Amino acid sequence: MSVSVQDVSKTIDWLAQYGYQGEDQGMVRLLYTPEWRAAQSALKERFEQAGMAVRFDAVGNLKGTFAGSDSDAGIVASGSHVDTVVNGGKLDGALGIEAALLATMDLVATHGQPKKGLAVISMAEEEGSRFPYVFWGSKNLFDLEDNAQMTDIMDKDGVRFVDAMHECGFDFNRGHDPLMDGVTNWLELHIEQGNTLEMEGRQVGIVHGIVGQRRYDIHLKGEANHAGTTMMRYRHDVVQAYAKVVSQSIEKARAAGDPLVLTFGKVEVRPNVVNVVPGEMTFTMDCRHTDKDFLVSFSDGIVSDMRAICADMGIEIEVDNWMDEDPVPMDDGMISVIQRVCQERGLNALDMHSGAGHDSQIIARYIPSGMIFVPSIRGVSHNPAEATKMEDIKEGIDALEATLYALAY
């Protein structure tokens, strides 16, 4: 029971042809584009060639199933998302689909029909890279989509979401989506997109949970004024306030320690010229932690500090907390199965959390779920240089296959 390195490499290159822009540009396979449609169509054909029963749902999620011998026992499903970011790598999302396909095919070839069904799911979208909406694929699986929000949204080229969807032959889900009916367990293999496994010298990550995220847009309004004639003590300089906020907040985050992470990632300054004291700016803050109470307490404290800094400097502040996602734990039973099979196979595994969001955070609220990570070289992802050693991918697929065997056979 083992998938070869050669099969893994060939499968990765096969799916990557749909959207690959070259070594410097990487992958561009966005929702409801010709590249996306070609990839899903190719996967459908590959599923059918493997002997799976195959179907799309209304919005373009794809499922291939090897039927189980006990139709009442349910289905064990695995997979990930088929879309990419702009100029991304070959592995993010796609590897989870490829790994699930290779593992399930090898299981059926080696052991015959499973007791539970084995399904591979290629979800339509997760990244939000083309349209301003994330988890479109997995949200549709559980009737969580907001169709009204999608009606008028457009991509950067002015193409309406609805038109792009219809062009690919899909439409809104008008009722219950049956694609996950009968699924009793969900398992997702994914690249780590960080450097923990590499730094720890491990080849497999057993994910215990996905961090909660709070994201903010913060707007500061001071007073734009002459850079030469406005004395320092009379300035209402938003950049100075921002510098104090960032310096103080990052120090507090460092003191709090892992697994807290805090990022100030986007800054827009006005008037943004060399000889004027900056009078307005907008910046973002992203705060993540595995514990909801700590996440709320810490981020609320940082916002309180910001308000105090601005009040002291005579600067107005507006805070918009536009994302507030709870941490999502993986299922204890699934974690135990993954831990056991890794130990039995002598796999070099590490218990860890995920600092990035994944489809599993949607699915885990409804179906017992587990995640397996493989290392990312130098922690690089969402980048053409995204890569994982082939032997590490094989270790991850071995863990995935052994877990699927334990659950389905």
N, C-alpha and C positions, 0 to 999 in steps of 0.2 A: 504494500500500500504506500506508493510514493510517486509523486509527479516529478518528471525529469527537469533539470535545469534548461535543457534544450527546448522542451515544450513550453516552459514558462517564457523564455526569451522570444520564441516565435509568436506566441499568443500576444505578448505585449506589443511587438512590432506590427502585428496584423491589425489590431484595433487602432493603434496610433496613426495608421495611414489615413484615417478619417479625421482630418483637421490638422495634420502636421504641417507646419509652415517652414521648417528648416531648423538647423542647429541653433541659430541665434534667436529665432522667433518662437520656437517651441510649438505648443499646441493651442489651437483656437477652435473649440467645438462648443458653440453656444446653443442654448435652447432654441429649437425650431428653426435652425439654419439648415442648409443643404448638407453640411458636414455632420450635423447631429442626426438628421434623418437617415443618412447613409450608414452611420454607425449602428443605429438601432435596427435598421433593416438587415445589416450584416450579422448582427447578433441573433436576430430572429432566425435567419437562415442557418446559422451555426447551431443554435438550440435544436432546430428541427432535424438537422443532420445527425445530431447526437441521440435522437429518439425521444426528445421531450415533447410534451404537449405545450403549445405556445399560444399566448394571447397578449394583446395590448389592452390597456384600459382606455378610458375616454381621452385622457390627456397625454398619453404616450409612454406611461410606465410599461415596461416589458417584463413578462414572467415566463420562464420555461420550467416545466415540472416533470420529474421522474415519478410516476405513480408509486405509492406504497402498496404492500400486500394487504394491509389492514386499512380499509378506506375510512374507518372510524378513528384511527389513531392520530390523524392530523398530518401536518406538513412542517418540516424544518426548512427554513428559508435563509438564504445568504445572498449578499450582493452589495451594491453601492450605487453611486450616481455616475451617469455617463457623460455629463457636461463638464467642461473645464473652465478655468479662468482664462482671460486674454493673455496670450504668451505664457502659458503654464507648462507643466511637465507632462510626461506620459503616464504617470502613476496615480496621481491624485484622483480618487474615485474609481477610475478605470481598473486599477489593480484589484479592487474588491470584487468586481464583476468577473474578471479573468480568473482570479483565484477560486471563486465559487464554482465557476464552470469546470475548471480543470479538476478540482477536488471531487465534485459530484460525479463527473464522468469516470474518474479513476475508481471511485467507490463502487459504482454500478458494474464497471468492467471487472473488478476484483472480487466483489462479494455478491453480485447479482442484485435482485430487487430488494430495496429496503423495506422495513416494516412500515415506517412513516414515509410519506412522500418527501422528496428532496427538490427544492425549488431554487432557482437562480433568478434574482430580480435586478434589472437594470433600470434604475430610477431616472426619470426624465430630466430632473434638474435639482441642484442643491445650492449652487454657488451664488446665484443672483448676479451673474456677470453681464448678462444682456439686458434684462429688465429689473427694475427695482423691487424685487420680491425674492425671498429665499425659501428653500425647502418646498418648492411648488410640487415636486414629485411625491415626497413622503407625506406632505400635508393632505394631498388628495387621497392617499390610501386610507385616511381615517376621517374624511369629511371635514377637515379643518381649513380647507382653502377658502379664500375670500374672493369669490368670483366677481363681486361688484367692484372691488378694488382694481381688478385686472382689466376691466372693460376699456378704460381710457389711457392706460399707461403705454408708453412708447420706449423704444430703445434710443440710443444716441443719434441714430440716423432718421428718427421720426417714424419708424415702422411700428404700427400698433401691435400690441401683444395678440389681440384677437385675430388680426389678419395673418400674422406669422403662424399662429396655431392652426388656423383653417387651411393655410397653404400646405402644411404638412399632413393634413388629413385628420386632424384631431379637433376636439371641441370640449367645452366645459363639462365637467362631471355634474350631471343633473340630479343625482341621487346617491344612494349608497354605492361605494366602489367595492366590488367583491374580490378584488385581487388578493387581499390578505385573509380572506375567509378560510378558516381551517388551519391557519399557520399558528403553531403552538410555541415556536422558538425562532428567534432571529439572531443571526451572527454576521458581523461585518468585519472584514479584514481591511486595514487601511495603513498607509504609510504614516509614521508618527507626525511628520511636519515640524519636528523639533529635534533637539540633539541629546535628549536624556538617554535613550538607549545606546547611542554611539558612545557617549561619555562614560556610561556605566559598563560598556563592553558586553552588552546583552543583544540577543538576536530576535527576541520575541517580547512584546509588551502585552500584559494582561490588564485590560482597562477596567478599573473599578467604578469610574464615573466620569461624566463630562461636566466641566466647570459651568457655573452660572455666569452670566455676563450682564453688566450694566453699562450702557453707552450714553454719552451726553454730548450735546452741542451747547457751548457756553459762549455768550456774547458779552463783550465788555465795551462800555462807552465812556471815554474820557474826554479829552479836549485836544484837537489838533492845533498846533501852534508853531511859530517860527523856531527852528532849531538853533538859531544863533542868538536870538534876543530873549528867549524864555529861560529864565534862571531855573536851575535844577529844583530849588525848593518850591517853585510855583507851578510845577508841571503836574498834569494828570495824564501820565504816560501809560497806556494800556500794555505796552511791551514790558515795561518795568513790573507791572502787576503780574503779568503772565509769567515772567521769570521767577518772581517770588513764589507764585503758586506751584510751578513745576518743581523748583528746587525743594521746597518744603514737602510737597506731596511725595516725590520720589524717595526722599529720605525716610518718610514714614512707611512707605511701601517696603523699602529695604529692611527696615527694622521689624516689620511684621513677618517677613520671611515667606518661604514657600508654604503653600502653593499660590499665594497671592501674586498677581501681576497687575501692573498699572501702566497705561500707555497714553501719552499725549501725542497724537499722530498726525493731525491736520491743523494747519494754522493759516488764516487769511487776515492780513493786516491792511488797514486803510489809513491814510492814502498810499502808503507803501512807496514813499519816495525818500531820497537821501537827506533832504534838508527840512523835513517837517516832523515834529513830535507826533508819533502815531496816536490818532484819536479814537479809532475803533478797531476791534478785532473779534474774530470768531475762531474758536478752537474746539477740538474734540477731546474727550477723555473716555478711555475704555478700561474697565476694571473687572477682573475675573477671579473667582475663588470657588472651591468645591463645597463650601459651607454657606448656605443662604444667609443665615443670621449674621455671620461675620462679614460677608460681602455687603450687605445692606448697611451694617454699622460702620464699616470702614469708609465706604463711598459717601455715605451721608456726612461723616466727619470731615472728609476732604472738601465737600461742597460748603460746609459750614466755615471751614478755614478760608476758602476762597472769598466768601461773602465778607468775612472780617477784614481780610487784606484789602479788598476793594473799598470797604467803608472807610478804612483808615486813609486811603489815598484819594478819596473823593471821586471814585469811579463807579458807574452804574453796572450792575451785572444781571443777566438773565440766564437761567439754567433750564435746559430742556432734557429731561431724562427719557429719551425716546426708545430705548431698549431696556427691558428688565426681564431677563430670562433666568429661570431658576436652574440650579444645578440638577443634573439628571443622573441618578445612580444606575449602574448596570445590575442585573438580577443576580442575587447571591448564589442561586443554584447554578446559573450559567457560569459565573466566575469559578465556582468549585469544580465544574466539569473541565473547564479550560486548564485550571491549575493541575488537576489530576492527570490529564492526558499529557501535558507538558512534562510533568515529573516522570511519568511512565516511559516516555520516549526520550528522556534525558535532554530535553530542549532547554536552552539557555534563556530562561524567562525572567521577567521583572514585573512585579505588581506596580501599577502606576495609574495616573489619571490622564485625561485628555484636556489639554488647554485650548483646543480648537473645537468648533462645532461640527457635528456630523449628523447624517440622517438618523443614526441610532438614537439620538436624543429625542426625536419625534416618536419613533417606533417603540422605544422602551417604556413609554407611558401606557402602552396598550398590550404589548407582547413581551414575555421574558426575553431579555436581550443580552448579548455579550459582544465585546469588541476585542480584536487582536491587532496589535501594532507591529510593524516591522520598521527598522531604523531608516532614517533619512540621512544621507551622507552630508555632514556639516550642518544638519538641521534645515537644509534648503528645501523650500516648497513654493508653489505658485511662481515658478521660475523655470525657464528652459533647462537650467542646470539641475533641476530636481532629479535625484537618482538614489537607488538602493542597491547594495551588492546583491548579485543574483543568488548567492548562497544564503543570504539573509531572507530573501523572498521565499526561497524554497523552505527554509525553516518555518516561516510563517504559514505557508500553505500546508506543510505537514501538520502543524498545530490545528489549523482549520479543518483539515480532512479528518484528523483523529477525533476532534470534537463533534463533527457531523456524524461520524460513525457511532460514537457513544450515544448520541441523541436519536438517531434514526434507525439504527440496527439493533 
